[in-house]
Amino acid sequence: MPIFSVIAFSALFIAIVSIFFAIRGKYQFYWVSAVGIYVFSFLAGFSIGQMTVGLTFIPLTLAIGYSFGWIKNKMHSIIFL
């Protein structure tokens, strides 16, 4: 079904674009990136999705850290990861 490929790669594209916005200072985009990577991993679950599901936790931990105010600078984000 080619529609699932379109949805999966669109979710991956959205995740990559939102991670760039999040790195530039709009920290709420970490949530969008985590959901995008998760959707990609779910739809591509029988091929590369099994390897990429672990990548979901990187923007998820950063989103949680910034949401609760635990991350104040770049060193905190490196330690938090």
Secondary structure as the mmCIF struct_conf table of DSSP 4:
data_model
#
loop_
_struct_conf.conf_type_id
_struct_conf.id
_struct_conf.beg_label_comp_id
_struct_conf.beg_label_asym_id
_struct_conf.beg_label_seq_id
_struct_conf.end_label_comp_id
_struct_conf.end_label_asym_id
_struct_conf.end_label_seq_id
HELX_RH_AL_P HELX_RH_AL_P1 PRO A 2 ILE A 23
TURN_TY1_P TURN_TY1_P1 ARG A 24 GLY A 25
TURN_TY1_P TURN_TY1_P2 TYR A 27 GLN A 28
HELX_RH_AL_P HELX_RH_AL_P2 PHE A 29 LEU A 43
TURN_TY1_P TURN_TY1_P3 ALA A 44 ILE A 48
HELX_RH_AL_P HELX_RH_AL_P3 GLY A 49 THR A 52
HELX_RH_3T_P HELX_RH_3T_P1 VAL A 53 THR A 56
HELX_RH_AL_P HELX_RH_AL_P4 PHE A 57 PHE A 68
TURN_TY1_P TURN_TY1_P4 GLY A 69 GLY A 69
BEND BEND1 ASN A 73 ASN A 73
HELX_RH_AL_P HELX_RH_AL_P5 LYS A 74 PHE A 80
#
